[in-house]
Amino acid sequence: MGLIAEFQHNSPDMPLTDAVAVVPDVTLYIDRILVVDPDRPVVLCRVIGDDEGFSAALADDPTVETAETIDGVGGEDAMYRIRLRDPPLPIYRKYVELGTTPLGGIVTVDGWWARARFPDREALAEYRAFCTERGGDFKLERLTRESGADEPPFGLTREQYDALVEARDAGYFTVPRAASTEEIGDRLGISAPSASERIRRGIDRLLENAL
């Protein structure tokens, strides 16, 4: 399974930053990046703020080839379809090279916040090094392992997940507490100390990956 990374990135290599800099009160919410043609990706994004000013700024953004409004013309909440220029930016070529899948993002005058799927930690480390070597700032905010259909979410082990589910169902987390670790252990077929340890470690892992 891959890794889902959420990170902040500020670099001249990132697309659409020039247009946003011209209209600093605008926020772009990246819904999807279409890669039908790997050399000419298409960005679907929603613009919150000065739509007319942003539309004019797109014409002068060197990373933009074409841009069209899909809906919300003339308002402050417009959807755009933006085709990036060919050849693609170095930062995007690195995405493709590493097998990374963009999952969305936000663009403001302060830079990009992005969410992406990386095949492994080595790919993420290589991408991070590539960004910083080119003079950009890269700050990893959250990293979680992608769960398969039969795997527990948030990086929990099966034992931790089962312990948390049993504890919740038994009322262990209610106030006042309706079940003890002895009862949770009986449900799981383990000792009370083992049940307590699984619950504690499960909560730690859940908070680490969810917050």
TORPA-4810 file (N, C-alpha, C, O; in nm, 3 decimals):
<nodes>
NODE_1_0.083_-0.119_0.000_0.000_0.000_0.000_0.087_0.125_0.000_0.199_0.124_0.050_M
NODE_2_0.034_0.234_-0.057_0.110_0.358_-0.063_0.095_0.441_0.062_0.032_0.400_0.160_G
NODE_3_0.155_0.558_0.057_0.151_0.652_0.169_0.077_0.778_0.125_0.098_0.828_0.014_L
NODE_4_-0.008_0.830_0.212_-0.078_0.955_0.185_-0.006_1.065_0.263_0.000_1.063_0.386_I
NODE_5_0.049_1.162_0.189_0.123_1.272_0.250_0.046_1.402_0.234_-0.011_1.430_0.129_A
NODE_6_0.045_1.481_0.341_-0.010_1.616_0.337_0.104_1.710_0.372_0.171_1.693_0.474_E
NODE_7_0.127_1.810_0.288_0.244_1.894_0.307_0.222_2.035_0.254_0.137_2.059_0.169_F
NODE_8_0.302_2.128_0.308_0.305_2.265_0.258_0.427_2.279_0.168_0.534_2.225_0.196_Q
NODE_9_0.408_2.353_0.059_0.517_2.368_-0.036_0.513_2.508_-0.096_0.410_2.552_-0.147_H
NODE_10_0.624_2.576_-0.088_0.635_2.710_-0.144_0.755_2.712_-0.237_0.869_2.702_-0.191_N
NODE_11_0.731_2.724_-0.367_0.839_2.716_-0.465_0.798_2.787_-0.593_0.680_2.783_-0.631_S
NODE_12_0.893_2.851_-0.663_0.862_2.911_-0.793_0.828_2.807_-0.898_0.775_2.840_-1.004_P
NODE_13_0.858_2.679_-0.870_0.826_2.572_-0.963_0.678_2.534_-0.961_0.631_2.466_-1.052_D
NODE_14_0.605_2.577_-0.859_0.466_2.535_-0.847_0.376_2.617_-0.939_0.393_2.739_-0.950_M
NODE_15_0.280_2.552_-1.005_0.193_2.625_-1.097_0.094_2.715_-1.026_0.060_2.694_-0.909_P
NODE_16_0.048_2.817_-1.098_-0.060_2.907_-1.057_-0.021_3.005_-0.947_-0.103_3.087_-0.905_L
NODE_17_0.102_2.998_-0.899_0.141_3.088_-0.790_0.152_3.233_-0.837_0.125_3.325_-0.760_T
NODE_18_0.191_3.255_-0.963_0.200_3.392_-1.013_0.062_3.457_-1.018_0.047_3.573_-0.981_D
NODE_19_-0.038_3.382_-1.065_-0.173_3.438_-1.075_-0.228_3.471_-0.937_-0.292_3.575_-0.919_A
NODE_20_-0.205_3.383_-0.841_-0.254_3.407_-0.705_-0.182_3.526_-0.642_-0.242_3.601_-0.566_V
NODE_21_-0.054_3.543_-0.674_0.022_3.655_-0.618_-0.035_3.789_-0.664_-0.029_3.887_-0.590_A
NODE_22_-0.091_3.793_-0.785_-0.149_3.916_-0.837_-0.279_3.950_-0.764_-0.313_4.067_-0.745_V
NODE_23_-0.352_3.846_-0.724_-0.480_3.864_-0.654_-0.470_3.792_-0.520_-0.525_3.683_-0.505_V
NODE_24_-0.399_3.850_-0.422_-0.364_3.777_-0.299_-0.480_3.736_-0.210_-0.463_3.652_-0.122_P
NODE_25_-0.599_3.795_-0.232_-0.712_3.754_-0.148_-0.784_3.632_-0.203_-0.884_3.587_-0.146_D
NODE_26_-0.735_3.578_-0.314_-0.795_3.460_-0.376_-0.741_3.332_-0.312_-0.623_3.324_-0.276_V
NODE_27_-0.827_3.232_-0.298_-0.787_3.098_-0.256_-0.834_2.999_-0.361_-0.951_3.000_-0.400_T
NODE_28_-0.743_2.912_-0.406_-0.779_2.808_-0.502_-0.790_2.675_-0.430_-0.701_2.636_-0.355_L
NODE_29_-0.900_2.606_-0.453_-0.918_2.471_-0.401_-0.907_2.374_-0.518_-0.994_2.369_-0.605_Y
NODE_30_-0.799_2.297_-0.519_-0.774_2.203_-0.628_-0.860_2.079_-0.607_-0.840_2.004_-0.512_I
NODE_31_-0.957_2.058_-0.697_-1.042_1.940_-0.686_-0.975_1.817_-0.746_-0.972_1.711_-0.685_D
NODE_32_-0.922_1.834_-0.867_-0.858_1.721_-0.935_-0.750_1.772_-1.029_-0.756_1.885_-1.077_R
NODE_33_-0.652_1.685_-1.054_-0.553_1.710_-1.158_-0.562_1.594_-1.256_-0.530_1.481_-1.222_I
NODE_34_-0.607_1.623_-1.377_-0.628_1.520_-1.478_-0.498_1.499_-1.556_-0.435_1.595_-1.600_L
NODE_35_-0.459_1.374_-1.571_-0.332_1.343_-1.637_-0.355_1.252_-1.757_-0.280_1.156_-1.778_V
NODE_36_-0.458_1.282_-1.836_-0.481_1.206_-1.959_-0.358_1.217_-2.049_-0.316_1.119_-2.109_V
NODE_37_-0.302_1.337_-2.057_-0.175_1.360_-2.125_-0.074_1.397_-2.018_-0.080_1.508_-1.964_D
NODE_38_0.021_1.307_-1.984_0.115_1.333_-1.875_0.197_1.460_-1.893_0.242_1.518_-1.795_P
NODE_39_0.216_1.504_-2.018_0.296_1.624_-2.042_0.214_1.752_-2.031_0.270_1.862_-2.026_D
NODE_40_0.082_1.739_-2.028_-0.002_1.860_-2.024_-0.118_1.837_-1.928_-0.232_1.820_-1.971_R
NODE_41_-0.091_1.836_-1.799_-0.197_1.811_-1.701_-0.302_1.922_-1.700_-0.275_2.037_-1.734_P
NODE_42_-0.423_1.884_-1.662_-0.534_1.977_-1.652_-0.576_1.986_-1.506_-0.599_1.884_-1.441_V
NODE_43_-0.587_2.108_-1.456_-0.624_2.132_-1.316_-0.769_2.178_-1.310_-0.808_2.273_-1.377_V
NODE_44_-0.849_2.109_-1.229_-0.985_2.154_-1.200_-0.983_2.216_-1.061_-0.951_2.149_-0.963_L
NODE_45_-1.016_2.344_-1.053_-1.007_2.412_-0.924_-1.122_2.510_-0.906_-1.177_2.563_-1.002_C
NODE_46_-1.155_2.533_-0.780_-1.258_2.631_-0.745_-1.190_2.754_-0.687_-1.103_2.744_-0.600_R
NODE_47_-1.232_2.870_-0.736_-1.173_2.998_-0.695_-1.266_3.067_-0.597_-1.382_3.093_-0.627_V
NODE_48_-1.214_3.097_-0.480_-1.290_3.172_-0.379_-1.226_3.310_-0.368_-1.109_3.322_-0.332_I
NODE_49_-1.303_3.413_-0.399_-1.249_3.549_-0.393_-1.279_3.626_-0.520_-1.385_3.610_-0.580_G
NODE_50_-1.184_3.709_-0.561_-1.200_3.797_-0.677_-1.185_3.717_-0.806_-1.075_3.707_-0.861_D
NODE_51_-1.295_3.662_-0.854_-1.292_3.578_-0.974_-1.246_3.655_-1.097_-1.165_3.605_-1.174_D
NODE_52_-1.298_3.776_-1.115_-1.263_3.854_-1.234_-1.115_3.891_-1.235_-1.049_3.883_-1.338_E
NODE_53_-1.064_3.932_-1.119_-0.922_3.965_-1.111_-0.834_3.844_-1.135_-0.730_3.854_-1.199_G
NODE_54_-0.876_3.729_-1.082_-0.799_3.607_-1.101_-0.800_3.564_-1.247_-0.698_3.520_-1.300_F
NODE_55_-0.915_3.575_-1.311_-0.926_3.537_-1.452_-0.829_3.618_-1.537_-0.765_3.564_-1.627_S
NODE_56_-0.817_3.748_-1.509_-0.723_3.832_-1.583_-0.579_3.793_-1.551_-0.493_3.795_-1.640_A
NODE_57_-0.552_3.758_-1.426_-0.415_3.722_-1.386_-0.371_3.591_-1.450_-0.252_3.572_-1.477_A
NODE_58_-0.464_3.500_-1.476_-0.429_3.372_-1.539_-0.367_3.393_-1.677_-0.280_3.317_-1.719_L
NODE_59_-0.412_3.498_-1.747_-0.361_3.523_-1.882_-0.212_3.554_-1.882_-0.145_3.534_-1.983_A
NODE_60_-0.161_3.605_-1.769_-0.019_3.641_-1.761_0.063_3.540_-1.682_0.184_3.559_-1.664_D
NODE_61_0.000_3.433_-1.634_0.073_3.332_-1.558_0.150_3.242_-1.655_0.089_3.178_-1.740_D
NODE_62_0.283_3.235_-1.643_0.363_3.158_-1.740_0.341_3.007_-1.732_0.384_2.935_-1.822_P
NODE_63_0.275_2.958_-1.627_0.251_2.814_-1.616_0.119_2.772_-1.680_0.089_2.653_-1.687_T
NODE_64_0.041_2.869_-1.727_-0.093_2.840_-1.779_-0.095_2.849_-1.931_-0.049_2.947_-1.990_V
NODE_65_-0.149_2.745_-1.995_-0.167_2.747_-2.140_-0.307_2.797_-2.176_-0.322_2.891_-2.254_E
NODE_66_-0.409_2.734_-2.118_-0.547_2.779_-2.140_-0.623_2.770_-2.009_-0.588_2.692_-1.920_T
NODE_67_-0.728_2.852_-1.998_-0.813_2.849_-1.879_-0.955_2.883_-1.920_-0.977_2.976_-1.997_A
NODE_68_-1.050_2.809_-1.868_-1.190_2.837_-1.896_-1.272_2.819_-1.769_-1.242_2.734_-1.685_E
NODE_69_-1.376_2.899_-1.758_-1.466_2.890_-1.643_-1.573_2.786_-1.672_-1.637_2.790_-1.777_T
NODE_70_-1.591_2.694_-1.579_-1.692_2.589_-1.596_-1.826_2.634_-1.540_-1.930_2.610_-1.601_I
NODE_71_-1.823_2.699_-1.424_-1.946_2.754_-1.367_-1.911_2.870_-1.275_-1.793_2.894_-1.246_D
NODE_72_-2.012_2.941_-1.229_-1.991_3.052_-1.137_-1.934_3.177_-1.200_-1.867_3.254_-1.133_G
NODE_73_-1.960_3.198_-1.329_-1.905_3.315_-1.398_-1.952_3.444_-1.331_-2.071_3.463_-1.306_V
NODE_74_-1.855_3.532_-1.303_-1.888_3.663_-1.248_-1.912_3.665_-1.099_-1.942_3.771_-1.044_G
NODE_75_-1.900_3.552_-1.032_-1.921_3.550_-0.888_-1.791_3.537_-0.813_-1.684_3.562_-0.868_G
NODE_76_-1.803_3.498_-0.686_-1.684_3.481_-0.604_-1.661_3.335_-0.570_-1.589_3.303_-0.474_E
NODE_77_-1.721_3.246_-0.647_-1.705_3.103_-0.624_-1.717_3.035_-0.760_-1.822_2.980_-0.794_D
NODE_78_-1.608_3.039_-0.838_-1.611_2.990_-0.976_-1.522_2.867_-0.992_-1.417_2.857_-0.929_A
NODE_79_-1.567_2.774_-1.077_-1.488_2.655_-1.107_-1.414_2.676_-1.239_-1.473_2.719_-1.339_M
NODE_80_-1.283_2.645_-1.238_-1.201_2.663_-1.357_-1.143_2.529_-1.404_-1.116_2.439_-1.325_Y
NODE_81_-1.125_2.521_-1.534_-1.050_2.411_-1.596_-0.926_2.475_-1.657_-0.937_2.553_-1.752_R
NODE_82_-0.808_2.442_-1.603_-0.684_2.508_-1.643_-0.587_2.404_-1.698_-0.553_2.307_-1.630_I
NODE_83_-0.544_2.424_-1.822_-0.443_2.337_-1.881_-0.306_2.402_-1.863_-0.285_2.516_-1.902_R
NODE_84_-0.214_2.327_-1.803_-0.080_2.379_-1.779_0.004_2.370_-1.906_-0.025_2.291_-1.996_L
NODE_85_0.107_2.452_-1.911_0.188_2.462_-2.032_0.273_2.337_-2.056_0.306_2.264_-1.962_R
NODE_86_0.306_2.315_-2.181_0.398_2.211_-2.224_0.528_2.282_-2.267_0.519_2.374_-2.348_D
NODE_87_0.648_2.243_-2.217_0.671_2.127_-2.131_0.627_2.152_-1.988_0.618_2.267_-1.944_P
NODE_88_0.598_2.044_-1.915_0.550_2.060_-1.778_0.660_2.113_-1.686_0.778_2.103_-1.717_P
NODE_89_0.617_2.167_-1.574_0.712_2.218_-1.475_0.797_2.104_-1.420_0.749_1.990_-1.411_L
NODE_90_0.922_2.133_-1.382_1.008_2.027_-1.325_0.944_1.956_-1.207_0.960_1.835_-1.190_P
NODE_91_0.871_2.031_-1.124_0.811_1.972_-1.006_0.705_1.869_-1.045_0.688_1.769_-0.976_I
NODE_92_0.634_1.895_-1.155_0.533_1.801_-1.200_0.597_1.679_-1.267_0.551_1.567_-1.249_Y
NODE_93_0.703_1.702_-1.343_0.774_1.589_-1.404_0.825_1.493_-1.297_0.825_1.371_-1.317_R
NODE_94_0.867_1.549_-1.183_0.915_1.464_-1.074_0.800_1.382_-1.017_0.818_1.265_-0.983_K
NODE_95_0.683_1.441_-1.006_0.563_1.368_-0.964_0.544_1.244_-1.050_0.527_1.133_-1.000_Y
NODE_96_0.546_1.265_-1.182_0.522_1.155_-1.276_0.632_1.050_-1.265_0.605_0.930_-1.264_V
NODE_97_0.756_1.096_-1.257_0.870_1.005_-1.249_0.861_0.913_-1.127_0.896_0.795_-1.136_E
NODE_98_0.815_0.966_-1.015_0.810_0.889_-0.891_0.682_0.807_-0.877_0.667_0.732_-0.780_L
NODE_99_0.590_0.820_-0.971_0.464_0.747_-0.962_0.372_0.803_-0.855_0.295_0.729_-0.794_G
NODE_100_0.380_0.933_-0.833_0.299_0.999_-0.732_0.164_1.040_-0.790_0.155_1.084_-0.905_T
NODE_101_0.058_1.026_-0.710_-0.076_1.065_-0.753_-0.123_1.185_-0.672_-0.140_1.174_-0.551_T
NODE_102_-0.146_1.301_-0.736_-0.199_1.417_-0.663_-0.343_1.392_-0.622_-0.422_1.341_-0.701_P
NODE_103_-0.378_1.429_-0.499_-0.512_1.405_-0.446_-0.586_1.533_-0.411_-0.695_1.528_-0.354_L
NODE_104_-0.529_1.646_-0.444_-0.595_1.772_-0.414_-0.500_1.870_-0.350_-0.385_1.837_-0.319_G
NODE_105_-0.548_1.992_-0.331_-0.462_2.092_-0.269_-0.532_2.226_-0.256_-0.645_2.244_-0.299_G
NODE_106_-0.461_2.318_-0.195_-0.508_2.456_-0.176_-0.392_2.548_-0.212_-0.279_2.526_-0.170_I
NODE_107_-0.422_2.652_-0.290_-0.319_2.748_-0.329_-0.358_2.886_-0.277_-0.468_2.935_-0.305_V
NODE_108_-0.268_2.948_-0.202_-0.288_3.085_-0.155_-0.160_3.163_-0.184_-0.065_3.110_-0.240_T
NODE_109_-0.160_3.290_-0.145_-0.042_3.373_-0.166_0.077_3.320_-0.086_0.191_3.354_-0.116_V
NODE_110_0.052_3.237_0.014_0.160_3.180_0.096_0.217_3.052_0.037_0.314_2.998_0.090_D
NODE_111_0.159_3.002_-0.072_0.210_2.881_-0.135_0.104_2.773_-0.147_-0.016_2.799_-0.140_G
NODE_112_0.152_2.650_-0.166_0.064_2.535_-0.185_0.054_2.453_-0.057_0.152_2.434_0.015_W
NODE_113_-0.068_2.405_-0.029_-0.088_2.293_0.063_-0.138_2.180_-0.025_-0.235_2.197_-0.098_W
NODE_114_-0.073_2.064_-0.018_-0.106_1.956_-0.110_-0.125_1.824_-0.036_-0.073_1.802_0.073_A
NODE_115_-0.201_1.737_-0.100_-0.223_1.601_-0.052_-0.195_1.508_-0.170_-0.250_1.526_-0.278_R
NODE_116_-0.109_1.408_-0.149_-0.069_1.321_-0.259_-0.040_1.180_-0.210_-0.006_1.159_-0.093_A
NODE_117_-0.054_1.085_-0.301_-0.021_0.945_-0.270_0.117_0.912_-0.326_0.140_0.925_-0.447_R
NODE_118_0.208_0.871_-0.238_0.342_0.830_-0.278_0.353_0.678_-0.267_0.293_0.618_-0.178_F
NODE_119_0.428_0.614_-0.357_0.438_0.468_-0.351_0.509_0.416_-0.226_0.478_0.307_-0.179_P
NODE_120_0.605_0.494_-0.172_0.677_0.450_-0.052_0.751_0.569_0.008_0.748_0.680_-0.047_D
NODE_121_0.817_0.546_0.121_0.889_0.653_0.190_1.008_0.703_0.109_1.044_0.821_0.115_R
NODE_122_1.070_0.613_0.032_1.184_0.654_-0.049_1.142_0.756_-0.155_1.214_0.852_-0.181_E
NODE_123_1.025_0.734_-0.216_0.976_0.828_-0.316_0.945_0.963_-0.253_0.976_1.067_-0.311_A
NODE_124_0.885_0.962_-0.135_0.856_1.087_-0.065_0.984_1.161_-0.030_0.993_1.283_-0.048_L
NODE_125_1.084_1.088_0.019_1.212_1.151_0.055_1.280_1.210_-0.068_1.338_1.318_-0.061_A
NODE_126_1.272_1.140_-0.180_1.334_1.190_-0.303_1.262_1.316_-0.352_1.326_1.411_-0.398_E
NODE_127_1.129_1.315_-0.342_1.053_1.433_-0.384_1.084_1.552_-0.295_1.102_1.664_-0.343_Y
NODE_128_1.091_1.528_-0.166_1.122_1.636_-0.072_1.260_1.694_-0.099_1.277_1.816_-0.100_R
NODE_129_1.358_1.607_-0.123_1.494_1.654_-0.152_1.496_1.734_-0.282_1.565_1.835_-0.292_A
NODE_130_1.422_1.687_-0.381_1.416_1.756_-0.510_1.361_1.898_-0.492_1.413_1.993_-0.550_F
NODE_131_1.256_1.910_-0.411_1.195_2.041_-0.388_1.291_2.137_-0.318_1.306_2.252_-0.360_C
NODE_132_1.355_2.090_-0.213_1.444_2.177_-0.136_1.570_2.212_-0.214_1.622_2.323_-0.201_T
NODE_133_1.619_2.118_-0.295_1.739_2.146_-0.375_1.713_2.256_-0.478_1.806_2.324_-0.521_E
NODE_134_1.588_2.271_-0.518_1.552_2.375_-0.615_1.512_2.506_-0.547_1.457_2.596_-0.611_R
NODE_135_1.539_2.516_-0.417_1.515_2.640_-0.346_1.376_2.655_-0.287_1.340_2.763_-0.242_G
NODE_136_1.298_2.547_-0.287_1.163_2.554_-0.232_1.159_2.514_-0.085_1.252_2.452_-0.034_G
NODE_137_1.051_2.550_-0.019_1.027_2.508_0.119_0.930_2.390_0.117_0.830_2.393_0.046_D
NODE_138_0.960_2.288_0.195_0.875_2.169_0.202_0.856_2.134_0.348_0.953_2.108_0.420_F
NODE_139_0.730_2.132_0.393_0.700_2.097_0.532_0.595_1.987_0.534_0.479_2.009_0.498_K
NODE_140_0.637_1.868_0.577_0.544_1.756_0.586_0.456_1.774_0.710_0.507_1.791_0.820_L
NODE_141_0.324_1.771_0.691_0.231_1.790_0.802_0.174_1.659_0.854_0.152_1.643_0.974_E
NODE_142_0.150_1.566_0.764_0.090_1.439_0.806_0.125_1.330_0.707_0.130_1.354_0.586_R
NODE_143_0.151_1.211_0.758_0.182_1.097_0.673_0.109_0.975_0.727_0.128_0.937_0.842_L
NODE_144_0.025_0.915_0.644_-0.050_0.796_0.684_-0.034_0.689_0.578_-0.013_0.717_0.461_T
NODE_145_-0.044_0.564_0.622_-0.037_0.453_0.528_-0.175_0.427_0.472_-0.274_0.419_0.545_R
NODE_146_-0.182_0.413_0.341_-0.309_0.387_0.275_-0.359_0.249_0.314_-0.285_0.151_0.309_E
NODE_147_-0.484_0.242_0.353_-0.542_0.115_0.396_-0.604_0.041_0.279_-0.669_0.102_0.194_S
NODE_148_-0.585_-0.090_0.276_-0.654_-0.172_0.179_-0.795_-0.199_0.226_-0.835_-0.157_0.335_G
NODE_149_-0.872_-0.268_0.143_-1.013_-0.291_0.175_-1.029_-0.370_0.304_-1.127_-0.352_0.376_A
NODE_150_-0.932_-0.459_0.334_-0.944_-0.545_0.452_-0.853_-0.501_0.566_-0.840_-0.571_0.666_D
NODE_151_-0.788_-0.385_0.553_-0.696_-0.340_0.655_-0.761_-0.234_0.743_-0.842_-0.154_0.694_E
NODE_152_-0.728_-0.232_0.872_-0.782_-0.128_0.961_-0.735_0.010_0.916_-0.626_0.023_0.860_P
NODE_153_-0.814_0.114_0.941_-0.776_0.249_0.900_-0.674_0.311_0.996_-0.648_0.258_1.104_P
NODE_154_-0.618_0.424_0.954_-0.530_0.508_1.036_-0.406_0.435_1.086_-0.350_0.471_1.190_F
NODE_155_-0.361_0.334_1.012_-0.238_0.266_1.049_-0.249_0.177_1.172_-0.147_0.133_1.225_G
NODE_156_-0.371_0.148_1.217_-0.389_0.061_1.333_-0.358_-0.083_1.297_-0.382_-0.127_1.185_L
NODE_157_-0.303_-0.157_1.394_-0.291_-0.301_1.374_-0.429_-0.363_1.392_-0.520_-0.300_1.447_T
NODE_158_-0.445_-0.487_1.346_-0.574_-0.554_1.362_-0.608_-0.569_1.510_-0.724_-0.553_1.548_R
NODE_159_-0.508_-0.600_1.594_-0.533_-0.617_1.737_-0.578_-0.486_1.802_-0.669_-0.484_1.884_E
NODE_160_-0.512_-0.375_1.764_-0.550_-0.245_1.819_-0.691_-0.205_1.774_-0.771_-0.155_1.854_Q
NODE_161_-0.720_-0.229_1.648_-0.852_-0.194_1.594_-0.962_-0.274_1.665_-1.064_-0.217_1.706_Y
NODE_162_-0.941_-0.404_1.680_-1.042_-0.488_1.746_-1.062_-0.445_1.891_-1.174_-0.445_1.942_D
NODE_163_-0.952_-0.409_1.958_-0.962_-0.367_2.098_-1.041_-0.237_2.110_-1.124_-0.222_2.200_A
NODE_164_-1.016_-0.143_2.020_-1.089_-0.015_2.023_-1.237_-0.035_1.992_-1.323_0.029_2.054_L
NODE_165_-1.268_-0.122_1.897_-1.408_-0.148_1.863_-1.481_-0.213_1.980_-1.593_-0.173_2.014_V
NODE_166_-1.417_-0.312_2.042_-1.479_-0.378_2.157_-1.498_-0.279_2.272_-1.601_-0.280_2.339_E
NODE_167_-1.398_-0.194_2.295_-1.406_-0.096_2.403_-1.520_0.002_2.378_-1.595_0.037_2.469_A
NODE_168_-1.533_0.047_2.254_-1.642_0.139_2.221_-1.777_0.072_2.240_-1.867_0.130_2.301_R
NODE_169_-1.792_-0.050_2.187_-1.921_-0.120_2.195_-1.959_-0.151_2.339_-2.078_-0.154_2.373_D
NODE_170_-1.860_-0.174_2.424_-1.888_-0.210_2.563_-1.912_-0.087_2.650_-1.954_-0.101_2.765_A
NODE_171_-1.886_0.032_2.597_-1.906_0.153_2.675_-1.785_0.195_2.755_-1.797_0.269_2.853_G
NODE_172_-1.667_0.149_2.715_-1.545_0.182_2.787_-1.515_0.332_2.783_-1.455_0.386_2.876_Y
NODE_173_-1.556_0.399_2.675_-1.524_0.541_2.658_-1.636_0.633_2.705_-1.625_0.755_2.694_F
NODE_174_-1.744_0.577_2.757_-1.854_0.661_2.803_-1.823_0.719_2.941_-1.732_0.672_3.010_T
NODE_175_-1.898_0.821_2.979_-1.885_0.882_3.112_-2.021_0.875_3.181_-2.117_0.936_3.134_V
NODE_176_-2.031_0.801_3.293_-1.924_0.722_3.354_-1.892_0.597_3.271_-1.973_0.553_3.190_P
NODE_177_-1.774_0.542_3.293_-1.728_0.426_3.216_-1.817_0.306_3.246_-1.843_0.274_3.362_R
NODE_178_-1.863_0.239_3.138_-1.957_0.128_3.154_-1.891_-0.008_3.144_-1.958_-0.110_3.159_A
NODE_179_-1.761_-0.013_3.120_-1.691_-0.141_3.109_-1.548_-0.124_3.157_-1.491_-0.015_3.147_A
NODE_180_-1.491_-0.232_3.208_-1.353_-0.230_3.257_-1.261_-0.299_3.156_-1.308_-0.363_3.062_S
NODE_181_-1.132_-0.284_3.178_-1.037_-0.353_3.090_-1.048_-0.505_3.107_-1.019_-0.580_3.015_T
NODE_182_-1.091_-0.549_3.226_-1.112_-0.692_3.246_-1.222_-0.743_3.152_-1.208_-0.850_3.092_E
NODE_183_-1.330_-0.666_3.142_-1.440_-0.707_3.053_-1.396_-0.702_2.906_-1.432_-0.790_2.828_E
NODE_184_-1.319_-0.600_2.870_-1.271_-0.592_2.732_-1.179_-0.710_2.704_-1.185_-0.770_2.597_I
NODE_185_-1.093_-0.743_2.801_-1.004_-0.858_2.785_-1.081_-0.987_2.766_-1.044_-1.071_2.684_G
NODE_186_-1.189_-1.004_2.844_-1.272_-1.125_2.831_-1.332_-1.134_2.690_-1.337_-1.242_2.632_D
NODE_187_-1.377_-1.022_2.638_-1.435_-1.020_2.504_-1.332_-1.061_2.398_-1.364_-1.127_2.299_R
NODE_188_-1.206_-1.019_2.421_-1.100_-1.044_2.322_-1.025_-1.174_2.350_-0.947_-1.220_2.266_L
NODE_189_-1.047_-1.234_2.468_-0.976_-1.355_2.503_-0.833_-1.330_2.546_-0.746_-1.414_2.526_G
NODE_190_-0.809_-1.212_2.605_-0.675_-1.177_2.652_-0.685_-1.122_2.794_-0.795_-1.103_2.845_I
NODE_191_-0.571_-1.097_2.857_-0.571_-1.046_2.994_-0.609_-0.899_2.996_-0.605_-0.830_2.894_S
NODE_192_-0.646_-0.851_3.115_-0.682_-0.709_3.131_-0.564_-0.617_3.098_-0.583_-0.517_3.029_A
NODE_193_-0.440_-0.648_3.146_-0.328_-0.561_3.110_-0.303_-0.556_2.959_-0.269_-0.451_2.904_P
NODE_194_-0.320_-0.670_2.891_-0.300_-0.672_2.746_-0.406_-0.589_2.675_-0.377_-0.518_2.579_S
NODE_195_-0.531_-0.598_2.724_-0.638_-0.518_2.665_-0.610_-0.370_2.685_-0.629_-0.290_2.594_A
NODE_196_-0.566_-0.333_2.806_-0.535_-0.193_2.835_-0.424_-0.142_2.745_-0.430_-0.029_2.696_S
NODE_197_-0.322_-0.225_2.723_-0.210_-0.184_2.638_-0.253_-0.166_2.493_-0.211_-0.071_2.428_E
NODE_198_-0.337_-0.256_2.443_-0.384_-0.244_2.305_-0.469_-0.118_2.287_-0.458_-0.049_2.186_R
NODE_199_-0.554_-0.091_2.384_-0.637_0.029_2.376_-0.550_0.154_2.378_-0.571_0.246_2.299_I
NODE_200_-0.453_0.158_2.469_-0.367_0.276_2.480_-0.287_0.297_2.353_-0.281_0.409_2.300_R
NODE_201_-0.225_0.190_2.303_-0.146_0.203_2.180_-0.234_0.237_2.060_-0.193_0.312_1.971_R
NODE_202_-0.354_0.182_2.058_-0.445_0.212_1.949_-0.486_0.358_1.948_-0.492_0.421_1.843_G
NODE_203_-0.515_0.412_2.066_-0.551_0.554_2.076_-0.434_0.641_2.032_-0.453_0.739_1.960_I
NODE_204_-0.313_0.607_2.076_-0.195_0.684_2.036_-0.178_0.684_1.884_-0.154_0.788_1.824_D
NODE_205_-0.192_0.566_1.822_-0.176_0.556_1.677_-0.287_0.631_1.604_-0.262_0.698_1.503_R
NODE_206_-0.408_0.619_1.655_-0.522_0.688_1.594_-0.503_0.839_1.597_-0.525_0.906_1.496_L
NODE_207_-0.463_0.892_1.711_-0.443_1.037_1.724_-0.326_1.084_1.638_-0.331_1.191_1.579_L
NODE_208_-0.221_1.003_1.633_-0.103_1.040_1.555_-0.136_1.054_1.407_-0.087_1.144_1.340_E
NODE_209_-0.220_0.964_1.356_-0.248_0.962_1.213_-0.373_1.039_1.172_-0.393_1.067_1.054_N
NODE_210_-0.457_1.073_1.269_-0.583_1.140_1.235_-0.579_1.290_1.261_-0.660_1.364_1.205_A
NODE_211_-0.487_1.335_1.346_-0.484_1.478_1.382_-0.364_1.547_1.318_-0.344_1.667_1.337_L
</nodes>
